Amino acid sequence: MHGNQTLPKSERLQHGYQFRHVYEQGRKLTGRFVVLYVLYDPSGPRALGVVTSRKVGGAVVRNRARRLMRETYRLHKQELKTNLQIVMIARTAILGKRLSDVEADVLRLFGAAGILKRT
């Protein structure tokens, strides 16, 4: 990924309190590789936070998991409703998965959450 394709800071959840707000107020959906928290926030911009705990594996593995989750979001954010705050948490099953696997899982969760524009 090159600089212009990363998520701008304005689209990232960066602070603990932002994550806590989504956990406490949002909806939780569990997929095979990702746990998704979704919060509709009319006042806030669309933002994504990704979480990988040490249970998932070492730094290299966690970074890859984060990249897969962020890339899935980036590829599909145009299809999502606005004013959403999303937290994706990697599950240990994400280990060694391809982007297409993670993408399918996350898109199914997006659909179940009712946050895709086309639904």
VEXMIBA-850728 format. One record per residue: residue in one letter; x, y, z of N, C-alpha, C in turn. Coordinates in pm, whole numbers, plus 50000, padded with zeros to 5 digits. Layout:
N
{residuo = A&n.u = X&n.v = Y&n.w = Z&ca.u = X&ca.v = Y&ca.w = Z&c.u = X&c.v = Y&c.w = Z}
...
***
This chain:
119
{residuo = M&n.u = 50083&n.v = 49882&n.w = 50000&ca.u = 50000&ca.v = 50000&ca.w = 50000&c.u = 50087&c.v = 50124&c.w = 50000}
{residuo = H&n.u = 50053&n.v = 50219&n.w = 49921&ca.u = 50129&ca.v = 50342&ca.w = 49917&c.u = 50051&c.v = 50454&c.w = 49984}
{residuo = G&n.u = 50121&n.v = 50557&n.w = 50024&ca.u = 50067&ca.v = 50665&ca.w = 50103&c.u = 49925&c.v = 50707&c.w = 50070}
{residuo = N&n.u = 49893&n.v = 50721&n.w = 49943&ca.u = 49761&ca.v = 50776&ca.w = 49909&c.u = 49649&c.v = 50675&c.w = 49928}
{residuo = Q&n.u = 49683&n.v = 50552&n.w = 49960&ca.u = 49578&ca.v = 50452&ca.w = 49975&c.u = 49547&c.v = 50419&c.w = 50120}
{residuo = T&n.u = 49626&n.v = 50474&n.w = 50213&ca.u = 49599&ca.v = 50443&ca.w = 50351&c.u = 49478&c.v = 50522&c.w = 50398}
{residuo = L&n.u = 49430&n.v = 50488&n.w = 50514&ca.u = 49315&ca.v = 50559&ca.w = 50569&c.u = 49361&c.v = 50692&c.w = 50626}
{residuo = P&n.u = 49297&n.v = 50800&n.w = 50587&ca.u = 49333&ca.v = 50928&ca.w = 50648&c.u = 49302&c.v = 50928&c.w = 50798}
{residuo = K&n.u = 49375&n.v = 51006&n.w = 50872&ca.u = 49355&ca.v = 51011&ca.w = 51017&c.u = 49211&c.v = 51042&c.w = 51054}
{residuo = S&n.u = 49147&n.v = 51124&n.w = 50974&ca.u = 49009&ca.v = 51164&ca.w = 51005&c.u = 48915&c.v = 51044&c.w = 50999}
{residuo = E&n.u = 48958&n.v = 50937&n.w = 50935&ca.u = 48871&ca.v = 50819&ca.w = 50924&c.u = 48912&c.v = 50709&c.w = 51021}
{residuo = R&n.u = 48999&n.v = 50742&n.w = 51115&ca.u = 49042&ca.v = 50640&ca.w = 51210&c.u = 48996&c.v = 50675&c.w = 51350}
{residuo = L&n.u = 48958&n.v = 50572&n.w = 51423&ca.u = 48938&ca.v = 50590&ca.w = 51566&c.u = 49076&c.v = 50579&c.w = 51628}
{residuo = Q&n.u = 49114&n.v = 50676&n.w = 51708&ca.u = 49251&ca.v = 50676&ca.w = 51759&c.u = 49262&c.v = 50671&c.w = 51910}
{residuo = H&n.u = 49152&n.v = 50700&n.w = 51979&ca.u = 49161&ca.v = 50713&ca.w = 52123&c.u = 49079&c.v = 50606&c.w = 52193}
{residuo = G&n.u = 49126&n.v = 50565&n.w = 52308&ca.u = 49057&ca.v = 50463&ca.w = 52385&c.u = 48911&c.v = 50496&c.w = 52409}
{residuo = Y&n.u = 48884&n.v = 50624&n.w = 52440&ca.u = 48744&ca.v = 50659&ca.w = 52469&c.u = 48656&c.v = 50642&c.w = 52346}
{residuo = Q&n.u = 48713&n.v = 50662&n.w = 52226&ca.u = 48634&ca.v = 50643&ca.w = 52104&c.u = 48597&c.v = 50496&c.w = 52089}
{residuo = F&n.u = 48694&n.v = 50409&n.w = 52114&ca.u = 48667&ca.v = 50265&ca.w = 52107&c.u = 48563&c.v = 50225&c.w = 52212}
{residuo = R&n.u = 48582&n.v = 50274&n.w = 52335&ca.u = 48487&ca.v = 50239&ca.w = 52442&c.u = 48345&c.v = 50282&c.w = 52408}
{residuo = H&n.u = 48332&n.v = 50401&n.w = 52350&ca.u = 48201&ca.v = 50452&ca.w = 52311&c.u = 48133&c.v = 50355&c.w = 52213}
{residuo = V&n.u = 48210&n.v = 50308&n.w = 52115&ca.u = 48155&ca.v = 50215&ca.w = 52015&c.u = 48119&c.v = 50082&c.w = 52082}
{residuo = Y&n.u = 48208&n.v = 50033&n.w = 52171&ca.u = 48178&ca.v = 49906&ca.w = 52240&c.u = 48050&c.v = 49918&c.w = 52323}
{residuo = E&n.u = 48036&n.v = 50031&n.w = 52392&ca.u = 47925&ca.v = 50043&ca.w = 52486&c.u = 47793&c.v = 50073&c.w = 52415}
{residuo = Q&n.u = 47797&n.v = 50157&n.w = 52312&ca.u = 47674&ca.v = 50201&ca.w = 52247&c.u = 47642&c.v = 50123&c.w = 52120}
{residuo = G&n.u = 47742&n.v = 50057&n.w = 52064&ca.u = 47724&ca.v = 49997&ca.w = 51933&c.u = 47665&c.v = 49858&c.w = 51935}
{residuo = R&n.u = 47643&n.v = 49807&n.w = 51816&ca.u = 47596&ca.v = 49669&ca.w = 51798&c.u = 47714&c.v = 49579&c.w = 51775}
{residuo = K&n.u = 47712&n.v = 49459&n.w = 51834&ca.u = 47823&ca.v = 49365&ca.w = 51817&c.u = 47778&c.v = 49250&c.w = 51728}
{residuo = L&n.u = 47859&n.v = 49222&n.w = 51626&ca.u = 47832&ca.v = 49107&ca.w = 51541&c.u = 47960&c.v = 49024&c.w = 51533}
{residuo = T&n.u = 47944&n.v = 48894&n.w = 51544&ca.u = 48062&ca.v = 48808&ca.w = 51545&c.u = 48068&c.v = 48726&c.w = 51417}
{residuo = G&n.u = 48180&n.v = 48735&n.w = 51348&ca.u = 48202&ca.v = 48656&ca.w = 51228&c.u = 48308&c.v = 48550&c.w = 51254}
{residuo = R&n.u = 48349&n.v = 48482&n.w = 51149&ca.u = 48448&ca.v = 48376&ca.w = 51164&c.u = 48586&c.v = 48433&c.w = 51197}
{residuo = F&n.u = 48620&n.v = 48545&n.w = 51133&ca.u = 48755&ca.v = 48599&ca.w = 51149&c.u = 48757&c.v = 48732&c.w = 51221}
{residuo = V&n.u = 48642&n.v = 48797&n.w = 51228&ca.u = 48636&ca.v = 48934&ca.w = 51278&c.u = 48514&c.v = 48951&c.w = 51368}
{residuo = V&n.u = 48533&n.v = 49026&n.w = 51476&ca.u = 48419&ca.v = 49072&ca.w = 51556&c.u = 48399&c.v = 49218&c.w = 51518}
{residuo = L&n.u = 48275&n.v = 49252&n.w = 51487&ca.u = 48244&ca.v = 49385&ca.w = 51437&c.u = 48157&c.v = 49459&c.w = 51537}
{residuo = Y&n.u = 48198&n.v = 49580&n.w = 51570&ca.u = 48113&ca.v = 49669&ca.w = 51649&c.u = 48075&c.v = 49785&c.w = 51558}
{residuo = V&n.u = 47946&n.v = 49816&n.w = 51553&ca.u = 47899&ca.v = 49923&ca.w = 51465&c.u = 47816&c.v = 50021&c.w = 51546}
{residuo = L&n.u = 47848&n.v = 50148&n.w = 51532&ca.u = 47772&ca.v = 50252&ca.w = 51600&c.u = 47735&c.v = 50359&c.w = 51499}
{residuo = Y&n.u = 47606&n.v = 50389&n.w = 51493&ca.u = 47562&ca.v = 50499&ca.w = 51407&c.u = 47570&c.v = 50627&c.w = 51489}
{residuo = D&n.u = 47648&n.v = 50721&n.w = 51439&ca.u = 47669&ca.v = 50846&ca.w = 51513&c.u = 47644&c.v = 50963&c.w = 51419}
{residuo = P&n.u = 47521&n.v = 51019&n.w = 51424&ca.u = 47486&ca.v = 51125&ca.w = 51328&c.u = 47582&c.v = 51243&c.w = 51332}
{residuo = S&n.u = 47643&n.v = 51266&n.w = 51449&ca.u = 47730&ca.v = 51384&ca.w = 51462&c.u = 47872&c.v = 51354&c.w = 51415}
{residuo = G&n.u = 47908&n.v = 51227&n.w = 51406&ca.u = 48048&ca.v = 51195&ca.w = 51380&c.u = 48073&c.v = 51156&c.w = 51236}
{residuo = P&n.u = 48198&n.v = 51163&n.w = 51194&ca.u = 48234&ca.v = 51118&ca.w = 51060&c.u = 48241&c.v = 50965&c.w = 51059}
{residuo = R&n.u = 48247&n.v = 50909&n.w = 50940&ca.u = 48267&ca.v = 50765&ca.w = 50930&c.u = 48409&c.v = 50735&c.w = 50975}
{residuo = A&n.u = 48424&n.v = 50641&n.w = 51065&ca.u = 48557&ca.v = 50612&ca.w = 51116&c.u = 48571&c.v = 50464&c.w = 51145}
{residuo = L&n.u = 48693&n.v = 50417&n.w = 51137&ca.u = 48724&ca.v = 50276&ca.w = 51158&c.u = 48832&c.v = 50262&c.w = 51263}
{residuo = G&n.u = 48814&n.v = 50164&n.w = 51350&ca.u = 48922&ca.v = 50125&ca.w = 51441&c.u = 48946&c.v = 49977&c.w = 51423}
{residuo = V&n.u = 49070&n.v = 49937&n.w = 51425&ca.u = 49099&ca.v = 49793&ca.w = 51417&c.u = 49178&c.v = 49753&c.w = 51542}
{residuo = V&n.u = 49146&n.v = 49634&n.w = 51591&ca.u = 49208&ca.v = 49585&ca.w = 51713&c.u = 49260&c.v = 49444&c.w = 51689}
{residuo = T&n.u = 49384&n.v = 49422&n.w = 51729&ca.u = 49439&ca.v = 49286&ca.w = 51725&c.u = 49507&c.v = 49262&c.w = 51859}
{residuo = S&n.u = 49456&n.v = 49165&n.w = 51933&ca.u = 49516&ca.v = 49138&ca.w = 52063&c.u = 49636&c.v = 49045&c.w = 52045}
{residuo = R&n.u = 49714&n.v = 49033&n.w = 52149&ca.u = 49832&ca.v = 48945&ca.w = 52142&c.u = 49793&c.v = 48800&c.w = 52125}
{residuo = K&n.u = 49667&n.v = 48767&n.w = 52159&ca.u = 49621&ca.v = 48629&ca.w = 52141&c.u = 49628&c.v = 48588&c.w = 51994}
{residuo = V&n.u = 49615&n.v = 48687&n.w = 51905&ca.u = 49616&ca.v = 48657&ca.w = 51762&c.u = 49753&c.v = 48607&c.w = 51718}
{residuo = G&n.u = 49859&n.v = 48660&n.w = 51778&ca.u = 49993&ca.v = 48615&ca.w = 51742&c.u = 50095&c.v = 48726&c.w = 51761}
{residuo = G&n.u = 50212&n.v = 48708&n.w = 51703&ca.u = 50319&ca.v = 48806&ca.w = 51714&c.u = 50291&c.v = 48930&c.w = 51632}
{residuo = A&n.u = 50384&n.v = 49024&n.w = 51639&ca.u = 50365&ca.v = 49154&ca.w = 51575&c.u = 50340&c.v = 49141&c.w = 51425}
{residuo = V&n.u = 50414&n.v = 49055&n.w = 51358&ca.u = 50401&ca.v = 49041&ca.w = 51213&c.u = 50259&c.v = 48993&c.w = 51178}
{residuo = V&n.u = 50215&n.v = 48894&n.w = 51252&ca.u = 50082&ca.v = 48837&ca.w = 51230&c.u = 49974&c.v = 48941&c.w = 51258}
{residuo = R&n.u = 49992&n.v = 49015&n.w = 51368&ca.u = 49891&ca.v = 49116&ca.w = 51402&c.u = 49886&c.v = 49227&c.w = 51299}
{residuo = N&n.u = 50003&n.v = 49270&n.w = 51252&ca.u = 50006&ca.v = 49374&ca.w = 51149&c.u = 49934&c.v = 49328&c.w = 51023}
{residuo = R&n.u = 49958&n.v = 49203&n.w = 50986&ca.u = 49891&ca.v = 49151&ca.w = 50867&c.u = 49739&c.v = 49149&c.w = 50887}
{residuo = A&n.u = 49697&n.v = 49107&n.w = 51003&ca.u = 49554&ca.v = 49103&ca.w = 51033&c.u = 49495&c.v = 49244&c.w = 51023}
{residuo = R&n.u = 49566&n.v = 49341&n.w = 51080&ca.u = 49517&ca.v = 49479&ca.w = 51073&c.u = 49509&c.v = 49527&c.w = 50929}
{residuo = R&n.u = 49611&n.v = 49494&n.w = 50851&ca.u = 49611&ca.v = 49536&ca.w = 50709&c.u = 49492&c.v = 49476&c.w = 50636}
{residuo = L&n.u = 49465&n.v = 49349&n.w = 50660&ca.u = 49353&ca.v = 49283&ca.w = 50592&c.u = 49221&c.v = 49351&c.w = 50628}
{residuo = M&n.u = 49204&n.v = 49382&n.w = 50756&ca.u = 49078&ca.v = 49444&ca.w = 50799&c.u = 49065&c.v = 49585&c.w = 50741}
{residuo = R&n.u = 49174&n.v = 49661&n.w = 50747&ca.u = 49170&ca.v = 49798&ca.w = 50694&c.u = 49147&c.v = 49799&c.w = 50544}
{residuo = E&n.u = 49212&n.v = 49707&n.w = 50475&ca.u = 49200&ca.v = 49702&ca.w = 50329&c.u = 49056&c.v = 49667&c.w = 50291}
{residuo = T&n.u = 48996&n.v = 49572&n.w = 50362&ca.u = 48857&ca.v = 49535&ca.w = 50335&c.u = 48768&c.v = 49658&c.w = 50352}
{residuo = Y&n.u = 48790&n.v = 49732&n.w = 50460&ca.u = 48711&ca.v = 49854&ca.w = 50482&c.u = 48733&c.v = 49954&c.w = 50369}
{residuo = R&n.u = 48860&n.v = 49973&n.w = 50333&ca.u = 48893&ca.v = 50073&ca.w = 50231&c.u = 48826&c.v = 50038&c.w = 50097}
{residuo = L&n.u = 48827&n.v = 49910&n.w = 50063&ca.u = 48770&ca.v = 49868&ca.w = 49935&c.u = 48619&c.v = 49888&c.w = 49931}
{residuo = H&n.u = 48556&n.v = 49883&n.w = 50046&ca.u = 48409&ca.v = 49883&ca.w = 50048&c.u = 48347&c.v = 50002&c.w = 50118}
{residuo = K&n.u = 48428&n.v = 50099&n.w = 50163&ca.u = 48369&ca.v = 50207&ca.w = 50242&c.u = 48269&c.v = 50289&c.w = 50161}
{residuo = Q&n.u = 48285&n.v = 50293&n.w = 50028&ca.u = 48190&ca.v = 50366&ca.w = 49945&c.u = 48051&c.v = 50304&c.w = 49953}
{residuo = E&n.u = 48045&n.v = 50175&n.w = 49982&ca.u = 47916&ca.v = 50105&ca.w = 49988&c.u = 47849&c.v = 50119&c.w = 50124}
{residuo = L&n.u = 47921&n.v = 50176&n.w = 50220&ca.u = 47867&ca.v = 50185&ca.w = 50356&c.u = 47794&c.v = 50316&c.w = 50377}
{residuo = K&n.u = 47694&n.v = 50311&n.w = 50462&ca.u = 47627&ca.v = 50434&ca.w = 50501&c.u = 47727&c.v = 50524&c.w = 50572}
{residuo = T&n.u = 47698&n.v = 50653&n.w = 50572&ca.u = 47789&ca.v = 50746&ca.w = 50639&c.u = 47758&c.v = 50753&c.w = 50788}
{residuo = N&n.u = 47835&n.v = 50831&n.w = 50860&ca.u = 47815&ca.v = 50852&ca.w = 51004&c.u = 47823&c.v = 50723&c.w = 51085}
{residuo = L&n.u = 47904&n.v = 50631&n.w = 51038&ca.u = 47920&ca.v = 50507&ca.w = 51113&c.u = 48056&c.v = 50506&c.w = 51180}
{residuo = Q&n.u = 48059&n.v = 50453&n.w = 51299&ca.u = 48187&ca.v = 50425&ca.w = 51361&c.u = 48195&c.v = 50274&c.w = 51375}
{residuo = I&n.u = 48302&n.v = 50220&n.w = 51323&ca.u = 48317&ca.v = 50075&ca.w = 51314&c.u = 48445&c.v = 50034&c.w = 51386}
{residuo = V&n.u = 48435&n.v = 49931&n.w = 51468&ca.u = 48555&ca.v = 49872&ca.w = 51525&c.u = 48558&c.v = 49726&c.w = 51479}
{residuo = M&n.u = 48670&n.v = 49686&n.w = 51422&ca.u = 48689&ca.v = 49546&ca.w = 51382&c.u = 48795&c.v = 49486&c.w = 51473}
{residuo = I&n.u = 48763&n.v = 49372&n.w = 51529&ca.u = 48857&ca.v = 49303&ca.w = 51616&c.u = 48892&c.v = 49170&c.w = 51551}
{residuo = A&n.u = 49021&n.v = 49148&n.w = 51532&ca.u = 49064&ca.v = 49023&ca.w = 51470&c.u = 49042&c.v = 48907&c.w = 51566}
{residuo = R&n.u = 48993&n.v = 48795&n.w = 51513&ca.u = 48985&ca.v = 48672&ca.w = 51592&c.u = 49103&c.v = 48584&c.w = 51552}
{residuo = T&n.u = 49137&n.v = 48489&n.w = 51637&ca.u = 49255&ca.v = 48407&ca.w = 51609&c.u = 49240&c.v = 48332&c.w = 51477}
{residuo = A&n.u = 49116&n.v = 48306&n.w = 51435&ca.u = 49094&ca.v = 48233&ca.w = 51309&c.u = 49144&c.v = 48310&c.w = 51187}
{residuo = I&n.u = 49174&n.v = 48438&n.w = 51203&ca.u = 49219&ca.v = 48519&ca.w = 51089&c.u = 49360&c.v = 48479&c.w = 51044}
{residuo = L&n.u = 49428&n.v = 48406&n.w = 51129&ca.u = 49565&ca.v = 48365&ca.w = 51097&c.u = 49575&c.v = 48297&c.w = 50961}
{residuo = G&n.u = 49665&n.v = 48348&n.w = 50877&ca.u = 49692&ca.v = 48284&ca.w = 50750&c.u = 49580&c.v = 48297&c.w = 50646}
{residuo = K&n.u = 49479&n.v = 48378&n.w = 50675&ca.u = 49370&ca.v = 48392&ca.w = 50579&c.u = 49406&c.v = 48493&c.w = 50470}
{residuo = R&n.u = 49344&n.v = 48475&n.w = 50353&ca.u = 49366&ca.v = 48569&ca.w = 50243&c.u = 49268&c.v = 48685&c.w = 50254}
{residuo = L&n.u = 49299&n.v = 48790&n.w = 50182&ca.u = 49210&ca.v = 48907&ca.w = 50183&c.u = 49069&c.v = 48867&c.w = 50143}
{residuo = S&n.u = 49056&n.v = 48780&n.w = 50043&ca.u = 48922&ca.v = 48742&ca.w = 49996&c.u = 48841&c.v = 48673&c.w = 50107}
{residuo = D&n.u = 48910&n.v = 48595&n.w = 50194&ca.u = 48841&ca.v = 48528&ca.w = 50305&c.u = 48788&c.v = 48631&c.w = 50404}
{residuo = V&n.u = 48877&n.v = 48723&n.w = 50440&ca.u = 48840&ca.v = 48825&ca.w = 50539&c.u = 48731&c.v = 48915&c.w = 50482}
{residuo = E&n.u = 48747&n.v = 48949&n.w = 50355&ca.u = 48650&ca.v = 49035&ca.w = 50287&c.u = 48510&c.v = 48973&c.w = 50291}
{residuo = A&n.u = 48501&n.v = 48846&n.w = 50257&ca.u = 48372&ca.v = 48778&ca.w = 50255&c.u = 48308&c.v = 48780&c.w = 50393}
{residuo = D&n.u = 48388&n.v = 48754&n.w = 50496&ca.u = 48340&ca.v = 48751&ca.w = 50633&c.u = 48288&c.v = 48890&c.w = 50674}
{residuo = V&n.u = 48370&n.v = 48992&n.w = 50647&ca.u = 48335&ca.v = 49128&ca.w = 50688&c.u = 48212&c.v = 49179&c.w = 50612}
{residuo = L&n.u = 48206&n.v = 49149&n.w = 50482&ca.u = 48090&ca.v = 49194&ca.w = 50404&c.u = 47961&c.v = 49129&c.w = 50454}
{residuo = R&n.u = 47970&n.v = 49004&n.w = 50495&ca.u = 47853&ca.v = 48936&ca.w = 50550&c.u = 47809&c.v = 49007&c.w = 50679}
{residuo = L&n.u = 47906&n.v = 49046&n.w = 50761&ca.u = 47874&ca.v = 49118&ca.w = 50884&c.u = 47815&c.v = 49256&c.w = 50855}
{residuo = F&n.u = 47874&n.v = 49326&n.w = 50757&ca.u = 47820&ca.v = 49456&ca.w = 50716&c.u = 47673&c.v = 49441&c.w = 50676}
{residuo = G&n.u = 47646&n.v = 49336&n.w = 50598&ca.u = 47510&ca.v = 49311&ca.w = 50554&c.u = 47418&c.v = 49283&c.w = 50671}
{residuo = A&n.u = 47465&n.v = 49199&n.w = 50763&ca.u = 47384&ca.v = 49163&ca.w = 50879&c.u = 47358&c.v = 49285&c.w = 50967}
{residuo = A&n.u = 47455&n.v = 49376&n.w = 50969&ca.u = 47439&ca.v = 49498&ca.w = 51050&c.u = 47349&c.v = 49599&c.w = 50982}
{residuo = G&n.u = 47320&n.v = 49577&n.w = 50855&ca.u = 47233&ca.v = 49668&ca.w = 50782&c.u = 47299&c.v = 49801&c.w = 50752}
{residuo = I&n.u = 47431&n.v = 49800&n.w = 50735&ca.u = 47501&ca.v = 49928&ca.w = 50713&c.u = 47546&c.v = 49947&c.w = 50569}
{residuo = L&n.u = 47509&n.v = 49854&n.w = 50481&ca.u = 47541&ca.v = 49873&ca.w = 50340&c.u = 47434&c.v = 49960&c.w = 50275}
{residuo = K&n.u = 47476&n.v = 50050&n.w = 50188&ca.u = 47379&ca.v = 50140&ca.w = 50125&c.u = 47277&c.v = 50064&c.w = 50043}
{residuo = R&n.u = 47321&n.v = 49957&n.w = 49977&ca.u = 47232&ca.v = 49889&ca.w = 49884&c.u = 47121&c.v = 49812&c.w = 49953}
{residuo = T&n.u = 47132&n.v = 49796&n.w = 50086&ca.u = 47025&ca.v = 49720&ca.w = 50155&c.u = 46916&c.v = 49814&c.w = 50202}
***
